[in-house]
């Protein structure tokens, strides 16, 4: 399969998932993005685990039925396999695989017990690898109980079944040997309906891939290793992904902050798709202006598309205190009464030294 064929098939998968949401009354719903992105992530992680497991275990690699072969391993063999895979893929048990859900899709209470239950267990078992922290240190959960977004409880099993049916006949495995750049195209397609003007109040700003690629080419001129890259308002991470590709994913660690829960979830997905999941523990969901988490850190590269949509009028006076004088040396703009000032009008300085 060529890259173009893979991209086409992946876009079809995304469209099919959107069709399922539309068929169950969730088209253009505020929760649609959670369902699409998290289901897509679950599929990707499922295939990444299978791919890495087959590289280690010859029996699994040669099996006609991966599910049965994996189930037949002893507990010790599974523990050894998962330990060998390490952080290259999530820790998945036989009952976590999509093929297991498909085989049990006719069971009673499928949505709650099998579908949501599986996502819940994967989140718990992999919290150290994939959880994003808040500024206070609390870890988030990777997956929501997706079937609960269907208000009619009698439709939840059918909804979950429909999602699994779209996932079971598609595979990412053949593309894992390729360079990850094509996932930038997939990611933009995945979020296009939720990150543009047409997305209404659910939209968020992000830097187009073409612009980010040019910026990365300007910044990264020489080969470097073991460098730290930071974005104080990362959004979905397009700038970070492009500079990481220019440097080399194994040669850099990503650090970021963003106040938006939605953007933080987008960024996590972006990191996983781009072979940068080792940096997920460095991602902070928080207010980089009032509560910066990396104020005293030094970074080799700093990129940012300022948080234009953030209204800081509620905490403007806190920023004008003596404790912020050095950081915001250029001053804090006054916020006229009855008006809200967007972050595009604030001139602030992050007290971060760039070593590049």
N, C-alpha and C positions, 0 to 999 in steps of 0.2 A: 504494500500500500504506500503510495506517495504521500508527501506532506499535504498536498492539496486535497487529496482524497480523504486523508485523516481529518483535516480541518472541516471539510464539507460534512463528513459523517458526525463529527462532534457537534457542529452547529445544529445538525438535524436532531441529535439527542437533546440539546438544550431546548429546541423548539417543541419537541415531543413532551418534555416535562412541563413547559408552559401551557401546552394544550391540555394536559391533565388538570392543571390548576384552573384553567378556564372552564373546563367541563364540570368542575365541582364548585363553581362560583367564586373562585379566588383570582381570576384575571384582573390585573391592575389593583389588586388589594395590597394594602401595606405589608402584609405577611408573605406575599408571593415571592419576594426576593429571598427571604429566609428559606423557603421551601426549595426553590430552584438551586440556590448556591450551596445549601447544605446537602441536598441530595446528590448534586454533582460532586461535591467534596467526598462524600461517602463512597461513591463509585470509584473515584480516582484513588482513594486510599485502599480500597478493596483490591484493585488491580495492581497497585504498587506493592502491596504485601505479597500477592501471588507471584509477581515477577521476581522479587528478591528471594522468596522461599524456593523457587525453582532453580535459582542460581546456586543455592547451597545444597539442596537435597535432590539427588538424581532421581529418586523414586517419584517425587512430586513432579519433576520436570517431564518424566516419561509417561505419567498417568493420563489415561483418557478422561478420567473424571477426577479433577483436582479435589473437589469436595470430599468424595469418598476416601481418597488417598490420604488427605489431611486428617480426616476423622479416624483413620485406622492407626495413626501414629500413637505411640504410648505417651503418657503425660510427660515422662522424662525427655522423650524425643522432641515433643513440642516445645518444652522449656528450652532445650538446647538450641532448637531452630530459632526461636524468638530472640534468644541471647545473641546468636550469631548475626542476625539481621540488625540488631542494635537500633540506632536512630535513623536508619535508612528508610524505614517504613513503620507504620503503626503496629502495635501488638494486637493481633487479632486471633481469636479462638475460632474453631470450626463453626460455632453457632453465630458468629459475627459476619460471616460471608454472605454475599448477595444470593449465591446459589442455595444456601441454607434457607434464607427467607423465601425464595421462590418455591422450594420444595415443600414449604409449610404454609404457603399462602392461603390455603383453603381452611386452615384451622380456625376455630372460634377465637374471637377477640384478637385477631391477627394484628391489628393496628397498634393496640396498647402493649400487648405481651411480647410480640415478636419484633415489629418494626420500630416503634418508639423505644422499647426495651433494649433492643440491640444498639441503637444510637446512644442511649443513656450509658450503657456498659462500656462502649468504646470510648466515650468521653472520660469516664472514670478511670479506665485502665491506662489511658494515654495522657492524663492531665499534665504530667511532667514534661511531655514532649510538645504538646500542642496548645496548652492553655495560655491565654493572654492575661496579663495582670493589670489591675487598676493601679492608680497612683498610691493607694493605701496598701497594696500588696495582695488583695483578694483575687483569686483566679476565677475566670469565667468558665462556663461550660461550652463545649465545642458545638453540641447539637441541641436544638430544642425538641420538644415532643411535637413533631410536625403534624401528626394526625389531629392534634387538638385544635388546630386552626380551622378545622371543619366543624361548624357549630352544630350541625345535625349529626348526632352521635351514630345514627344508624348507617351513615354513609362513610364512616371512617375506615372500616375494613376495606371497602371497595376502593377508596382513594389510595390507601397505602399499597394495595395490590396493584393498582394501575401504575404507580410510580416504580415499583419493583419490576414490573413487566417491561417497562421502557429501558431499564438498566441491564437486564440479564443478558441480552444478546449483543452488547457492545463491549469492546475491550480497549484499554489504553496500552496494553502490555507491549505491543510491537513498536510503539513509539518511544519507549523509555530508553532505548539505545541511541536515540537521536539527540541532537542539541535541543535545549529547552526553549529556544527563542520563539518557536511557533505558538507556545502557550500564551504569549503576549496577545496574539490575534484572538485566541480563544477567550482569554479573560475579558478583553474589550467587548467581544460579542456577548459574553455572559452578562455583563453589567450595563449594556448599552441602553436598555429600557428603564434603568433605575438610576442612571448617572448622567442624564441630559435634561434639557429644558422640558422635554415631554414627560419626564418623570415627576414633574410637579414638586410637591413638598417632600417626596421621597428621594429626590435627586441630590447629589453632592458633587462638588467641584473635583475635577481630576485633570492631570496634565496629559494631553494626547500623546500616544506612544511615539509618533514621529518627532515631536518637539523634545521629548525626554531623551530620545536616541541621539539627537544632535547635541544636547547639553552634555551627555555622557562622553561623546566623542571629543568635545572641547576639554573636559575636565581630565580625562584619563588618556594621557599621551604616552606614558612609559609603563613597562611591566612593574607591578607592585605585588607584594604578598603581605599577609597578616595585617590588613588595614581595617579600620573601623569607619563605617559610613552612617551618617545620622540625618534624619529629617524630623524637625520639631513639629511639623503639621503634615504627616505623611499621607493622609487620605487613603486611597486604595494602593498606594505604593508604586505608581508608575515610574517616578523619578528614581526611586531606590532600585527597582528591578533593572532598569537600563544601565545604571552605573555599576551595579553588581555584575551584569553580563560583560561589561567592558573590562572590568577588573578580573573577573573569573570568580564563579560562585564559591570555590574552595579557598579563595585567597582573601575573602573579606567576611566581616560580620556586620549585620544590619542592626541599627538601633533606631527606634522611632517613638513618637508620641502622637496621639490624636484624641480629641475629646469625644468623637463620634463612635458609638458602639457599632454602627453599621459599617463605617469606614474601617474600623479595626478588624471586623470580621472579613471584609473584603481583602485587607492586607494579609491576614493569615492565609486565606485561600491563595492569594498571589504568591506568597512565599513558598507554600507547599508545591504549587504548580511549577515554580521556577527553581526547584532543588535548593531552596534556602531555608528549609524548616529548622535547621540548627539555630537560626536567629530568632525564632518565635519567642523564647523566654526574654528577649530584649525589647519586646513590643509592649508599650504601656498605653493603656486607655486612660487619659487624664487631660486636664487643662494645662497645656504647656506654657501659658502666659501667667496664670496665677499660682500654679503648683508644678513647676518643672521638675522632672525626675532626674535629668542629666545635666543639671546646671554646672556642676564642677568637673564633668568629664571632658576629656580632650579627644577630638576626632580628626581623622585624616581627610575626610571629605564631608562637607555639610551641604545639603541641597534642600530647597523648600519652595513650595507654591503656597504662599501665605493663606491662612484660614479666613478667606473672604466672608464666609457666611456667619462667622462667630460674632455674636453681639456681646460686647464686654461692658455694657453700660451698668449692669448690676454690680460689678466688682471694680469699676473704674477707680473709685476713691481709694480702695485698698492698694492699688498699684502706685498711688502717689505718696505712699508712706516712705519714711526714711530708709526702711529696710530694702526698698526697691530702687533707691536713688542711683546707685552705681550701675545697676542693670539697665534701667531705663533713663540713661543719661541725657537723651534727646528730649525728654519730657513726655507727659501724658496729655493728649488733647482733651479739651473740655467737651462734655456731652450736653448739647442743648436740651433743655427741658422739653418734654413731649416728643423728643426724637431719639432714635436709637442709632448709635454710631457703629458702623461695621468695621471689622478689623483692617480693612484696606486703608483706613484713614489714620491708623495708629503707627507711629514710628517707634519701634521698640528694638532694643539690642539684647540679644542673648549673650549672657556672660559665659561664653564657651570659647575656648581657644582652639583654633584649627591648626594642627601641626603640619598640614601640607603646605 
